[in-house]
Structure formats: C-alpha cells, structure tokens
Amino acid sequence: MSKLFFDHLIEFEEVEIELKGLDISSEEKKELEQLVDSMVHHRVIDRILTHLPRHHHAEFIDRFHKAPYDSKLLSWINQRIEISVEEHVKDEIKKLKQEILEDIRSSHKNKSKT
C-alpha cells in the first residue's frame, strides 16, 4: 500500500509475527495483511474524523486525497483538535492491534481443538 502521513505511528510487528506463524497459504497471508492494512486505514481515518470538527472534514478529506503521504497533515489536524492526533492514532492502533492479536490467537486455539 502507498505511504500515508500516519505510517510512522503504526507499530504492528507483533501482528506481523503472529500472521507469519499461521498455517495458511502465502496467498491467504497476503490477503490477511491487506485486510489488516485496510482496517488500520479505516480506523485511523475514522478516529481523526471523530475528533476533527465537522466543518473541517471536507478540507481534510480533500488534502488527504491529494497528498496522503504529506506529513504536514499531522500539524494541520493538530491545530484543529484538542488532543494530539498522534495520541489518537496510537490509542486506536493499540486497540486494533489487541483485537487482531486476540482473533489470531483464538484461531490457533480453535484449530488445536480440532
């Protein structure tokens, strides 16, 4: 996937390790990685839009679509919300990572029971 302005805030090494440990085909692993990538993208954008005042949404979406890699988006958002966007993103990613790890680990447990 292309580089996004919040990529440096995402730490998913633990999820990557768990995904590599799954007994599935490389094609299935690739699909899961793409799904995780999509989930990260949607959760981060949702979190930003939740805390960004509604009258800034259109401008944010426009800026994001024109230059999704632009690190200046972080400061633009931070000027318009109360708590830093970095804290919001890290918090959301922490929650998502925990959900994904629980799902992966429960799939290991369910598979070992059969």
N, CA, C and O atoms as a Tinker XYZ file with bonds, in Angstrom:
   456  protein
     1  N      0.845000   -1.180000    0.000000    73     2
     2  CA     0.000000    0.000000    0.000000    64     1     3
     3  C      0.890000    1.244000    0.000000    63     2     4     5
     4  O      2.048000    1.182000    0.414000    81     3
     5  N      0.359000    2.350000   -0.456000    73     3     6
     6  CA     1.138000    3.573000   -0.537000    64     5     7
     7  C      1.424000    4.137000    0.856000    63     6     8     9
     8  O      0.772000    3.779000    1.837000    81     7
     9  N      2.397000    5.012000    0.913000    73     7    10
    10  CA     2.791000    5.630000    2.171000    64     9    11
    11  C      1.714000    6.626000    2.593000    63    10    12    13
    12  O      1.192000    7.385000    1.777000    81    11
    13  N      1.396000    6.604000    3.885000    73    11    14
    14  CA     0.393000    7.517000    4.434000    64    13    15
    15  C      1.019000    8.399000    5.514000    63    14    16    17
    16  O      2.023000    8.024000    6.118000    81    15
    17  N      0.441000    9.544000    5.750000    73    15    18
    18  CA     1.017000   10.514000    6.667000    64    17    19
    19  C      1.148000   10.008000    8.102000    63    18    20    21
    20  O      1.911000   10.579000    8.881000    81    19
    21  N      0.429000    8.960000    8.465000    73    19    22
    22  CA     0.474000    8.452000    9.834000    64    21    23
    23  C      1.246000    7.139000    9.966000    63    22    24    25
    24  O      1.270000    6.549000   11.046000    81    23
    25  N      1.869000    6.678000    8.900000    73    23    26
    26  CA     2.562000    5.382000    8.912000    64    25    27
    27  C      3.582000    5.252000   10.039000    63    26    28    29
    28  O      3.710000    4.183000   10.637000    81    27
    29  N      4.302000    6.317000   10.331000    73    27    30
    30  CA     5.341000    6.238000   11.361000    64    29    31
    31  C      4.769000    6.006000   12.760000    63    30    32    33
    32  O      5.516000    5.695000   13.688000    81    31
    33  N      3.467000    6.153000   12.917000    73    31    34
    34  CA     2.817000    5.943000   14.219000    64    33    35
    35  C      2.330000    4.510000   14.399000    63    34    36    37
    36  O      1.884000    4.136000   15.483000    81    35
    37  N      2.414000    3.715000   13.348000    73    35    38
    38  CA     1.872000    2.359000   13.356000    64    37    39
    39  C      2.983000    1.361000   13.692000    63    38    40    41
    40  O      4.004000    1.289000   13.008000    81    39
    41  N      2.761000    0.603000   14.749000    73    39    42
    42  CA     3.704000   -0.443000   15.146000    64    41    43
    43  C      2.937000   -1.757000   15.199000    63    42    44    45
    44  O      2.176000   -2.011000   16.132000    81    43
    45  N      3.151000   -2.586000   14.184000    73    43    46
    46  CA     2.406000   -3.838000   14.067000    64    45    47
    47  C      3.313000   -5.058000   13.953000    63    46    48    49
    48  O      2.902000   -6.091000   13.425000    81    47
    49  N      4.542000   -4.944000   14.445000    73    47    50
    50  CA     5.476000   -6.064000   14.331000    64    49    51
    51  C      4.908000   -7.332000   14.971000    63    50    52    53
    52  O      5.033000   -8.424000   14.415000    81    51
    53  N      4.293000   -7.184000   16.127000    73    51    54
    54  CA     3.732000   -8.347000   16.830000    64    53    55
    55  C      2.655000   -9.033000   15.996000    63    54    56    57
    56  O      2.579000  -10.261000   15.963000    81    55
    57  N      1.830000   -8.250000   15.330000    73    55    58
    58  CA     0.795000   -8.805000   14.459000    64    57    59
    59  C      1.446000   -9.509000   13.266000    63    58    60    61
    60  O      1.023000  -10.599000   12.881000    81    59
    61  N      2.466000   -8.890000   12.686000    73    59    62
    62  CA     3.162000   -9.494000   11.553000    64    61    63
    63  C      3.760000  -10.842000   11.943000    63    62    64    65
    64  O      3.683000  -11.799000   11.172000    81    63
    65  N      4.348000  -10.924000   13.121000    73    63    66
    66  CA     4.931000  -12.181000   13.598000    64    65    67
    67  C      3.842000  -13.238000   13.752000    63    66    68    69
    68  O      4.026000  -14.385000   13.343000    81    67
    69  N      2.710000  -12.855000   14.342000    73    67    70
    70  CA     1.596000  -13.801000   14.527000    64    69    71
    71  C      1.051000  -14.271000   13.176000    63    70    72    73
    72  O      0.737000  -15.448000   13.003000    81    71
    73  N      0.942000  -13.350000   12.227000    73    71    74
    74  CA     0.438000  -13.724000   10.901000    64    73    75
    75  C      1.393000  -14.696000   10.204000    63    74    76    77
    76  O      0.953000  -15.637000    9.543000    81    75
    77  N      2.685000  -14.467000   10.351000    73    75    78
    78  CA     3.670000  -15.366000    9.737000    64    77    79
    79  C      3.584000  -16.763000   10.334000    63    78    80    81
    80  O      3.898000  -17.748000    9.666000    81    79
    81  N      3.156000  -16.853000   11.598000    73    79    82
    82  CA     3.065000  -18.141000   12.266000    64    81    83
    83  C      1.818000  -18.931000   11.919000    63    82    84    85
    84  O      1.689000  -20.085000   12.327000    81    83
    85  N      0.905000  -18.338000   11.180000    73    83    86
    86  CA    -0.317000  -19.050000   10.804000    64    85    87
    87  C     -0.025000  -20.112000    9.763000    63    86    88    89
    88  O      0.809000  -19.922000    8.877000    81    87
    89  N     -0.711000  -21.218000    9.878000    73    87    90
    90  CA    -0.545000  -22.326000    8.930000    64    89    91
    91  C     -1.536000  -22.156000    7.781000    63    90    92    93
    92  O     -2.518000  -22.889000    7.661000    81    91
    93  N     -1.242000  -21.161000    6.939000    73    91    94
    94  CA    -2.092000  -20.869000    5.784000    64    93    95
    95  C     -1.194000  -20.584000    4.584000    63    94    96    97
    96  O      0.012000  -20.383000    4.728000    81    95
    97  N     -1.795000  -20.569000    3.412000    73    95    98
    98  CA    -1.011000  -20.335000    2.188000    64    97    99
    99  C     -0.496000  -18.896000    2.152000    63    98   100   101
   100  O     -1.009000  -18.016000    2.842000    81    99
   101  N      0.521000  -18.684000    1.337000    73    99   102
   102  CA     1.088000  -17.342000    1.204000    64   101   103
   103  C      0.049000  -16.375000    0.627000    63   102   104   105
   104  O      0.045000  -15.189000    0.955000    81   103
   105  N     -0.823000  -16.890000   -0.226000    73   103   106
   106  CA    -1.897000  -16.051000   -0.789000    64   105   107
   107  C     -2.858000  -15.604000    0.322000    63   106   108   109
   108  O     -3.271000  -14.445000    0.361000    81   107
   109  N     -3.207000  -16.521000    1.215000    73   107   110
   110  CA    -4.095000  -16.187000    2.332000    64   109   111
   111  C     -3.425000  -15.196000    3.289000    63   110   112   113
   112  O     -4.081000  -14.292000    3.807000    81   111
   113  N     -2.124000  -15.364000    3.521000    73   111   114
   114  CA    -1.386000  -14.424000    4.374000    64   113   115
   115  C     -1.397000  -13.029000    3.755000    63   114   116   117
   116  O     -1.585000  -12.028000    4.448000    81   115
   117  N     -1.194000  -12.981000    2.442000    73   115   118
   118  CA    -1.198000  -11.693000    1.752000    64   117   119
   119  C     -2.575000  -11.028000    1.878000    63   118   120   121
   120  O     -2.665000   -9.822000    2.107000    81   119
   121  N     -3.621000  -11.802000    1.731000    73   119   122
   122  CA    -4.985000  -11.272000    1.882000    64   121   123
   123  C     -5.205000  -10.746000    3.300000    63   122   124   125
   124  O     -5.799000   -9.685000    3.484000    81   123
   125  N     -4.726000  -11.487000    4.299000    73   123   126
   126  CA    -4.862000  -11.044000    5.687000    64   125   127
   127  C     -4.070000   -9.763000    5.936000    63   126   128   129
   128  O     -4.545000   -8.865000    6.631000    81   127
   129  N     -2.876000   -9.676000    5.378000    73   127   130
   130  CA    -2.075000   -8.462000    5.526000    64   129   131
   131  C     -2.784000   -7.265000    4.899000    63   130   132   133
   132  O     -2.772000   -6.168000    5.458000    81   131
   133  N     -3.400000   -7.478000    3.740000    73   131   134
   134  CA    -4.143000   -6.395000    3.091000    64   133   135
   135  C     -5.367000   -6.003000    3.911000    63   134   136   137
   136  O     -5.719000   -4.826000    3.993000    81   135
   137  N     -6.011000   -6.995000    4.516000    73   135   138
   138  CA    -7.161000   -6.719000    5.371000    64   137   139
   139  C     -6.741000   -5.905000    6.586000    63   138   140   141
   140  O     -7.415000   -4.942000    6.954000    81   139
   141  N     -5.641000   -6.283000    7.205000    73   139   142
   142  CA    -5.129000   -5.533000    8.363000    64   141   143
   143  C     -4.787000   -4.110000    7.944000    63   142   144   145
   144  O     -5.118000   -3.160000    8.654000    81   143
   145  N     -4.133000   -3.953000    6.808000    73   143   146
   146  CA    -3.779000   -2.635000    6.298000    64   145   147
   147  C     -5.027000   -1.778000    6.104000    63   146   148   149
   148  O     -5.046000   -0.602000    6.467000    81   147
   149  N     -6.049000   -2.366000    5.540000    73   147   150
   150  CA    -7.312000   -1.666000    5.314000    64   149   151
   151  C     -7.971000   -1.288000    6.638000    63   150   152   153
   152  O     -8.502000   -0.187000    6.781000    81   151
   153  N     -7.937000   -2.197000    7.597000    73   151   154
   154  CA    -8.523000   -1.925000    8.913000    64   153   155
   155  C     -7.806000   -0.757000    9.583000    63   154   156   157
   156  O     -8.446000    0.120000   10.163000    81   155
   157  N     -6.484000   -0.749000    9.502000    73   155   158
   158  CA    -5.701000    0.345000   10.083000    64   157   159
   159  C     -6.127000    1.663000    9.441000    63   158   160   161
   160  O     -6.425000    2.634000   10.137000    81   159
   161  N     -6.153000    1.688000    8.132000    73   159   162
   162  CA    -6.514000    2.902000    7.401000    64   161   163
   163  C     -7.893000    3.414000    7.835000    63   162   164   165
   164  O     -8.049000    4.590000    8.166000    81   163
   165  N     -8.872000    2.537000    7.832000    73   163   166
   166  CA   -10.233000    2.948000    8.173000    64   165   167
   167  C    -10.361000    3.399000    9.627000    63   166   168   169
   168  O    -11.033000    4.389000    9.914000    81   167
   169  N     -9.728000    2.687000   10.527000    73   167   170
   170  CA    -9.827000    3.048000   11.942000    64   169   171
   171  C     -9.143000    4.381000   12.230000    63   170   172   173
   172  O     -9.652000    5.180000   13.017000    81   171
   173  N     -7.999000    4.627000   11.605000    73   171   174
   174  CA    -7.290000    5.892000   11.826000    64   173   175
   175  C     -8.091000    7.054000   11.256000    63   174   176   177
   176  O     -8.273000    8.070000   11.927000    81   175
   177  N     -8.565000    6.915000   10.040000    73   175   178
   178  CA    -9.342000    7.999000    9.427000    64   177   179
   179  C    -10.625000    8.240000   10.222000    63   178   180   181
   180  O    -11.012000    9.389000   10.435000    81   179
   181  N    -11.283000    7.176000   10.659000    73   179   182
   182  CA   -12.488000    7.326000   11.474000    64   181   183
   183  C    -12.184000    8.067000   12.770000    63   182   184   185
   184  O    -12.933000    8.956000   13.175000    81   183
   185  N    -11.090000    7.700000   13.411000    73   183   186
   186  CA   -10.716000    8.352000   14.674000    64   185   187
   187  C    -10.435000    9.832000   14.449000    63   186   188   189
   188  O    -10.847000   10.671000   15.250000    81   187
   189  N     -9.738000   10.156000   13.368000    73   187   190
   190  CA    -9.455000   11.562000   13.058000    64   189   191
   191  C    -10.752000   12.317000   12.823000    63   190   192   193
   192  O    -10.950000   13.397000   13.380000    81   191
   193  N    -11.633000   11.764000   12.009000    73   191   194
   194  CA   -12.888000   12.451000   11.705000    64   193   195
   195  C    -13.790000   12.570000   12.933000    63   194   196   197
   196  O    -14.574000   13.513000   13.036000    81   195
   197  N    -13.683000   11.629000   13.854000    73   195   198
   198  CA   -14.472000   11.702000   15.085000    64   197   199
   199  C    -14.067000   12.906000   15.921000    63   198   200   201
   200  O    -14.912000   13.535000   16.559000    81   199
   201  N    -12.786000   13.228000   15.919000    73   199   202
   202  CA   -12.294000   14.311000   16.778000    64   201   203
   203  C    -12.089000   15.633000   16.048000    63   202   204   205
   204  O    -11.963000   16.683000   16.678000    81   203
   205  N    -12.057000   15.581000   14.750000    73   203   206
   206  CA   -11.921000   16.804000   13.965000    64   205   207
   207  C    -13.305000   17.438000   13.820000    63   206   208   209
   208  O    -14.254000   16.760000   13.426000    81   207
   209  N    -13.431000   18.732000   14.134000    73   207   210
   210  CA   -14.744000   19.371000   13.972000    64   209   211
   211  C    -15.293000   19.162000   12.560000    63   210   212   213
   212  O    -14.557000   19.223000   11.575000    81   211
   213  N    -16.580000   18.920000   12.485000    73   211   214
   214  CA   -17.239000   18.564000   11.229000    64   213   215
   215  C    -16.966000   19.570000   10.109000    63   214   216   217
   216  O    -16.841000   19.177000    8.949000    81   215
   217  N    -16.873000   20.844000   10.434000    73   215   218
   218  CA   -16.667000   21.833000    9.372000    64   217   219
   219  C    -15.275000   21.742000    8.728000    63   218   220   221
   220  O    -15.019000   22.413000    7.729000    81   219
   221  N    -14.374000   20.922000    9.288000    73   219   222
   222  CA   -13.059000   20.709000    8.691000    64   221   223
   223  C    -12.967000   19.393000    7.906000    63   222   224   225
   224  O    -11.954000   19.134000    7.256000    81   223
   225  N    -14.007000   18.569000    7.960000    73   223   226
   226  CA   -13.964000   17.246000    7.327000    64   225   227
   227  C    -13.681000   17.315000    5.826000    63   226   228   229
   228  O    -12.795000   16.616000    5.335000    81   227
   229  N    -14.405000   18.129000    5.111000    73   227   230
   230  CA   -14.238000   18.193000    3.651000    64   229   231
   231  C    -12.819000   18.617000    3.281000    63   230   232   233
   232  O    -12.212000   18.053000    2.370000    81   231
   233  N    -12.299000   19.609000    3.991000    73   231   234
   234  CA   -10.936000   20.062000    3.691000    64   233   235
   235  C     -9.918000   18.966000    4.013000    63   234   236   237
   236  O     -8.974000   18.756000    3.252000    81   235
   237  N    -10.105000   18.269000    5.133000    73   235   238
   238  CA    -9.193000   17.173000    5.480000    64   237   239
   239  C     -9.226000   16.098000    4.396000    63   238   240   241
   240  O     -8.177000   15.669000    3.913000    81   239
   241  N    -10.420000   15.664000    4.017000    73   239   242
   242  CA   -10.547000   14.612000    3.003000    64   241   243
   243  C     -9.911000   15.062000    1.690000    63   242   244   245
   244  O     -9.238000   14.273000    1.026000    81   243
   245  N    -10.114000   16.301000    1.319000    73   243   246
   246  CA    -9.519000   16.830000    0.096000    64   245   247
   247  C     -7.987000   16.810000    0.184000    63   246   248   249
   248  O     -7.315000   16.348000   -0.738000    81   247
   249  N     -7.445000   17.310000    1.294000    73   247   250
   250  CA    -5.986000   17.308000    1.485000    64   249   251
   251  C     -5.439000   15.880000    1.480000    63   250   252   253
   252  O     -4.402000   15.604000    0.877000    81   251
   253  N     -6.149000   14.982000    2.157000    73   251   254
   254  CA    -5.704000   13.596000    2.248000    64   253   255
   255  C     -5.696000   12.932000    0.872000    63   254   256   257
   256  O     -4.748000   12.223000    0.535000    81   255
   257  N     -6.731000   13.152000    0.085000    73   255   258
   258  CA    -6.796000   12.541000   -1.247000    64   257   259
   259  C     -5.738000   13.107000   -2.194000    63   258   260   261
   260  O     -5.219000   12.390000   -3.050000    81   259
   261  N     -5.425000   14.380000   -2.040000    73   259   262
   262  CA    -4.414000   14.993000   -2.901000    64   261   263
   263  C     -3.004000   14.540000   -2.538000    63   262   264   265
   264  O     -2.163000   14.350000   -3.417000    81   263
   265  N     -2.744000   14.368000   -1.235000    73   263   266
   266  CA    -1.384000   14.015000   -0.803000    64   265   267
   267  C     -1.444000   13.185000    0.488000    63   266   268   269
   268  O     -1.149000   13.701000    1.566000    81   267
   269  N     -1.821000   11.911000    0.386000    73   267   270
   270  CA    -1.975000   11.073000    1.583000    64   269   271
   271  C     -0.674000   10.857000    2.355000    63   270   272   273
   272  O     -0.702000   10.442000    3.514000    81   271
   273  N      0.445000   11.132000    1.731000    73   271   274
   274  CA     1.765000   10.958000    2.331000    64   273   275
   275  C      2.259000   12.211000    3.057000    63   274   276   277
   276  O      3.257000   12.153000    3.775000    81   275
   277  N      1.579000   13.332000    2.881000    73   275   278
   278  CA     2.054000   14.634000    3.370000    64   277   279
   279  C      2.077000   14.688000    4.902000    63   278   280   281
   280  O      1.027000   14.715000    5.544000    81   279
   281  N      3.264000   14.705000    5.470000    73   279   282
   282  CA     3.408000   14.736000    6.932000    64   281   283
   283  C      2.861000   16.031000    7.539000    63   282   284   285
   284  O      2.618000   16.091000    8.745000    81   283
   285  N      2.667000   17.055000    6.726000    73   283   286
   286  CA     2.101000   18.314000    7.224000    64   285   287
   287  C      0.639000   18.150000    7.643000    63   286   288   289
   288  O      0.099000   18.993000    8.359000    81   287
   289  N      0.006000   17.075000    7.202000    73   287   290
   290  CA    -1.378000   16.809000    7.612000    64   289   291
   291  C     -1.480000   16.656000    9.128000    63   290   292   293
   292  O     -2.479000   17.053000    9.726000    81   291
   293  N     -0.460000   16.086000    9.744000    73   291   294
   294  CA    -0.483000   15.922000   11.203000    64   293   295
   295  C     -0.586000   17.268000   11.906000    63   294   296   297
   296  O     -1.410000   17.440000   12.804000    81   295
   297  N      0.238000   18.215000   11.505000    73   295   298
   298  CA     0.176000   19.530000   12.156000    64   297   299
   299  C     -1.123000   20.251000   11.804000    63   298   300   301
   300  O     -1.682000   20.960000   12.640000    81   299
   301  N     -1.607000   20.078000   10.576000    73   299   302
   302  CA    -2.888000   20.686000   10.184000    64   301   303
   303  C     -4.007000   20.173000   11.087000    63   302   304   305
   304  O     -4.825000   20.954000   11.573000    81   303
   305  N     -4.041000   18.860000   11.309000    73   303   306
   306  CA    -5.069000   18.262000   12.183000    64   305   307
   307  C     -4.878000   18.737000   13.619000    63   306   308   309
   308  O     -5.843000   19.112000   14.284000    81   307
   309  N     -3.639000   18.721000   14.096000    73   307   310
   310  CA    -3.354000   19.111000   15.480000    64   309   311
   311  C     -3.785000   20.543000   15.790000    63   310   312   313
   312  O     -4.118000   20.853000   16.934000    81   311
   313  N     -3.783000   21.397000   14.809000    73   311   314
   314  CA    -4.221000   22.778000   15.003000    64   313   315
   315  C     -5.740000   22.871000   15.170000    63   314   316   317
   316  O     -6.259000   23.911000   15.576000    81   315
   317  N     -6.446000   21.789000   14.858000    73   315   318
   318  CA    -7.908000   21.829000   14.841000    64   317   319
   319  C     -8.583000   20.882000   15.841000    63   318   320   321
   320  O     -9.811000   20.832000   15.919000    81   319
   321  N     -7.790000   20.142000   16.595000    73   319   322
   322  CA    -8.370000   19.246000   17.596000    64   321   323
   323  C     -7.716000   19.504000   18.954000    63   322   324   325
   324  O     -6.658000   20.127000   19.039000    81   323
   325  N     -8.365000   19.013000   20.017000    73   323   326
   326  CA    -7.875000   19.281000   21.368000    64   325   327
   327  C     -6.692000   18.401000   21.758000    63   326   328   329
   328  O     -5.687000   18.911000   22.254000    81   327
   329  N     -6.791000   17.107000   21.547000    73   327   330
   330  CA    -5.725000   16.173000   21.901000    64   329   331
   331  C     -4.963000   15.835000   20.632000    63   330   332   333
   332  O     -5.562000   15.701000   19.565000    81   331
   333  N     -3.653000   15.698000   20.737000    73   331   334
   334  CA    -2.833000   15.487000   19.535000    64   333   335
   335  C     -3.292000   14.281000   18.732000    63   334   336   337
   336  O     -3.692000   13.255000   19.281000    81   335
   337  N     -3.224000   14.432000   17.437000    73   335   338
   338  CA    -3.616000   13.360000   16.527000    64   337   339
   339  C     -2.735000   12.135000   16.757000    63   338   340   341
   340  O     -3.193000   11.004000   16.597000    81   339
   341  N     -1.485000   12.353000   17.127000    73   339   342
   342  CA    -0.582000   11.233000   17.396000    64   341   343
   343  C     -1.122000   10.363000   18.527000    63   342   344   345
   344  O     -1.093000    9.135000   18.444000    81   343
   345  N     -1.617000   11.008000   19.585000    73   343   346
   346  CA    -2.183000   10.250000   20.704000    64   345   347
   347  C     -3.427000    9.477000   20.270000    63   346   348   349
   348  O     -3.606000    8.320000   20.650000    81   347
   349  N     -4.271000   10.108000   19.487000    73   347   350
   350  CA    -5.474000    9.437000   18.987000    64   349   351
   351  C     -5.115000    8.221000   18.135000    63   350   352   353
   352  O     -5.681000    7.141000   18.304000    81   351
   353  N     -4.169000    8.414000   17.222000    73   351   354
   354  CA    -3.783000    7.317000   16.328000    64   353   355
   355  C     -3.157000    6.176000   17.127000    63   354   356   357
   356  O     -3.516000    5.014000   16.936000    81   355
   357  N     -2.232000    6.500000   18.011000    73   355   358
   358  CA    -1.580000    5.456000   18.809000    64   357   359
   359  C     -2.590000    4.694000   19.660000    63   358   360   361
   360  O     -2.497000    3.474000   19.796000    81   359
   361  N     -3.550000    5.409000   20.229000    73   359   362
   362  CA    -4.582000    4.763000   21.041000    64   361   363
   363  C     -5.443000    3.825000   20.199000    63   362   364   365
   364  O     -5.729000    2.699000   20.608000    81   363
   365  N     -5.848000    4.288000   19.036000    73   363   366
   366  CA    -6.695000    3.472000   18.156000    64   365   367
   367  C     -5.934000    2.250000   17.656000    63   366   368   369
   368  O     -6.492000    1.155000   17.587000    81   367
   369  N     -4.680000    2.431000   17.311000    73   367   370
   370  CA    -3.868000    1.315000   16.821000    64   369   371
   371  C     -3.635000    0.303000   17.937000    63   370   372   373
   372  O     -3.633000   -0.903000   17.685000    81   371
   373  N     -3.444000    0.765000   19.134000    73   371   374
   374  CA    -3.264000   -0.145000   20.271000    64   373   375
   375  C     -4.502000   -1.028000   20.435000    63   374   376   377
   376  O     -4.387000   -2.236000   20.639000    81   375
   377  N     -5.679000   -0.419000   20.346000    73   375   378
   378  CA    -6.936000   -1.177000   20.449000    64   377   379
   379  C     -7.071000   -2.175000   19.297000    63   378   380   381
   380  O     -7.398000   -3.342000   19.512000    81   379
   381  N     -6.821000   -1.715000   18.097000    73   379   382
   382  CA    -6.951000   -2.575000   16.924000    64   381   383
   383  C     -5.957000   -3.728000   16.987000    63   382   384   385
   384  O     -6.301000   -4.871000   16.686000    81   383
   385  N     -4.731000   -3.424000   17.376000    73   383   386
   386  CA    -3.710000   -4.471000   17.469000    64   385   387
   387  C     -4.139000   -5.539000   18.458000    63   386   388   389
   388  O     -3.978000   -6.730000   18.191000    81   387
   389  N     -4.679000   -5.135000   19.584000    73   387   390
   390  CA    -5.136000   -6.103000   20.582000    64   389   391
   391  C     -6.269000   -6.965000   20.029000    63   390   392   393
   392  O     -6.285000   -8.176000   20.251000    81   391
   393  N     -7.204000   -6.364000   19.320000    73   391   394
   394  CA    -8.313000   -7.109000   18.723000    64   393   395
   395  C     -7.796000   -8.142000   17.710000    63   394   396   397
   396  O     -8.240000   -9.291000   17.702000    81   395
   397  N     -6.870000   -7.725000   16.874000    73   395   398
   398  CA    -6.334000   -8.620000   15.853000    64   397   399
   399  C     -5.559000   -9.768000   16.501000    63   398   400   401
   400  O     -5.717000  -10.926000   16.113000    81   399
   401  N     -4.731000   -9.446000   17.480000    73   399   402
   402  CA    -3.955000  -10.495000   18.157000    64   401   403
   403  C     -4.874000  -11.495000   18.850000    63   402   404   405
   404  O     -4.623000  -12.700000   18.820000    81   403
   405  N     -5.935000  -10.996000   19.471000    73   403   406
   406  CA    -6.898000  -11.904000   20.113000    64   405   407
   407  C     -7.546000  -12.823000   19.080000    63   406   408   409
   408  O     -7.717000  -14.016000   19.330000    81   407
   409  N     -7.904000  -12.270000   17.923000    73   407   410
   410  CA    -8.505000  -13.083000   16.861000    64   409   411
   411  C     -7.537000  -14.151000   16.354000    63   410   412   413
   412  O     -7.914000  -15.309000   16.172000    81   411
   413  N     -6.296000  -13.750000   16.131000    73   411   414
   414  CA    -5.298000  -14.708000   15.631000    64   413   415
   415  C     -5.074000  -15.802000   16.665000    63   414   416   417
   416  O     -5.065000  -16.987000   16.331000    81   415
   417  N     -4.895000  -15.408000   17.903000    73   415   418
   418  CA    -4.617000  -16.391000   18.958000    64   417   419
   419  C     -5.807000  -17.315000   19.197000    63   418   420   421
   420  O     -5.630000  -18.502000   19.473000    81   419
   421  N     -7.006000  -16.778000   19.092000    73   419   422
   422  CA    -8.185000  -17.640000   19.271000    64   421   423
   423  C     -8.317000  -18.612000   18.102000    63   422   424   425
   424  O     -8.819000  -19.723000   18.275000    81   423
   425  N     -7.872000  -18.204000   16.915000    73   423   426
   426  CA    -7.915000  -19.125000   15.769000    64   425   427
   427  C     -6.914000  -20.254000   15.970000    63   426   428   429
   428  O     -7.169000  -21.385000   15.558000    81   427
   429  N     -5.769000  -19.958000   16.606000    73   427   430
   430  CA    -4.799000  -21.015000   16.944000    64   429   431
   431  C     -5.407000  -22.008000   17.925000    63   430   432   433
   432  O     -5.261000  -23.219000   17.761000    81   431
   433  N     -6.095000  -21.490000   18.950000    73   431   434
   434  CA    -6.699000  -22.347000   19.966000    64   433   435
   435  C     -7.802000  -23.210000   19.361000    63   434   436   437
   436  O     -7.885000  -24.406000   19.641000    81   435
   437  N     -8.643000  -22.604000   18.538000    73   435   438
   438  CA    -9.737000  -23.338000   17.910000    64   437   439
   439  C     -9.210000  -24.423000   16.976000    63   438   440   441
   440  O     -9.780000  -25.511000   16.901000    81   439
   441  N     -8.133000  -24.132000   16.273000    73   439   442
   442  CA    -7.554000  -25.098000   15.348000    64   441   443
   443  C     -6.935000  -26.273000   16.109000    63   442   444   445
   444  O     -7.004000  -27.416000   15.656000    81   443
   445  N     -6.333000  -25.989000   17.262000    73   443   446
   446  CA    -5.689000  -27.075000   18.022000    64   445   447
   447  C     -6.721000  -27.981000   18.692000    63   446   448   449
   448  O     -6.400000  -29.117000   19.039000    81   447
   449  N     -7.940000  -27.507000   18.878000    73   447   450
   450  CA    -9.003000  -28.311000   19.474000    64   449   451
   451  C     -9.573000  -29.319000   18.485000    63   450   452   453
   452  O    -10.159000  -30.321000   18.893000    81   451
   453  N     -9.409000  -29.067000   17.193000    73   451   454
   454  CA    -9.964000  -29.977000   16.180000    64   453   455
   455  C     -9.020000  -31.058000   15.788000    63   454   456
   456  O     -9.353000  -31.894000   14.948000    81   455
